[in-house]
């Protein structure tokens, strides 16, 4: 979509990096997107390819193998990789973005040196394990337990809806080290080959098909103290800090996904003919497209402004919650209308907008539900 | 080794080429500009040569002052060490020979032992400048190179000739190597390098700085026009045998190509 609104947030380095991401999406994702979505997985090798091209972890510290960029380099990657046509692939590649922050923010330098470089090089897959069969948004209800046993902890419990969980080599797991609802939570790094850890099943989803999602079982998994991230009880605060970046990237995915659907719908409307002219010449369709373009820009404006606050180190929890909810609504509406413009073809699996419409359904649920976002916003209003 | 590479900033190969309203050339306004397609191979080969034999790479560009951004992202971010952008009015209006004179003078001043160039520019596709640089410097030139290696002060280059014939050329430095599609697989710039490229040395100079007074084009170009639109295709109906017969008839009698 052509727009000149947003120049201020992006400099030459973002523009040049955008070209790199666009090339990667065009060459490495787009030719296989449908195959991977239908197969329910993308090749593991893509992580290393993405790392080599520098698009896997643009805004992670260079010292650990990241790109050394800022929040907006991360946004550029999120936007451009989506253009490859497989949301599942984007979020699968992106799971390190939620799995590693507790290690970066709370871990010792030894832990960072041990766990982060292989993931940022695309050699290992990282996943974040918070949600449980019995608890989602109410994180204080986490029941997975870590019991101290000499120099180890024994972790028991179950986790579910874990993005990249089927293939993950290391999992940042939130577990309970005491009964205090908030102060009793601690992060541990569980490694794939630790006895007692198993993938219970791979879950089938509405969208995000190319991304593997798992239910995981922990049966007295022996985890050395060296794998505990931060002191006991530090997990809840770390998780709250983590959410800001996760929600921002989901907001970015919302407008990126909407823009892909819009571009498809616009191109289709300009070539599909009905009653002797292209459907783009009917006011019903033209006005739909005008509204979609306006919605996308409103979502970008709010998300970029929230990101700029984060970039400046200012608190942005409320702004990001608003951006995420707005982006999710925009993605929902724009994808819905894109399918409508495609008509019968939009309901077919072979049309790109059908996939995007399914993918959009995740956005008001993942990373904190729409309702939780509104609670955060309402608290900010003092009500 | 002191390595040079010439890189012209041109419209992206996917760009929809527009002709200026007076027909005097291609209108690049609003187009996405990049280091030319063949020049990308030249940049990559220059960097690989540096990686294999040590030394430094200098990029040389004749173009607008606004090309700086693209020289940084398309050459310096990939591993080129410094750049010379020849960008005064005289340079911008130089024809192929004038451009070659400017580049040859800059290359000489930089003391390069080898220079890589692309086979042709993406925009005008003249393929003249590389040979002219070699001539002006009194160096050898190998064109359409698909494989290249240096050992000591000698080089071996494989040329792709017509009909799949390969020619292997050996010689000694200095030399101008003109790069063909398939010579290498150009790398992606890494984000840290994109950011470091902002601070790499890039000097903007003019024809006068190189002691060249007259680089004006010796020929002029006019009457640019888009290619005629393709006529609608025809579908020949019928079974394979009769359709083939009809196709042959049409090719012979209407198209007159067989």
Interface residues (C-beta under 8 A of the other chain):
Chain A: X12 X13 X15 X16 X17 X19 X20 X23 X24 X52 X53 X54 X58 X62 X67 X68 X69 X73
Chain B: X34 X69 X72 X73 X77 X188 X189 X190 X191 X192 X194 X195 X197 X198
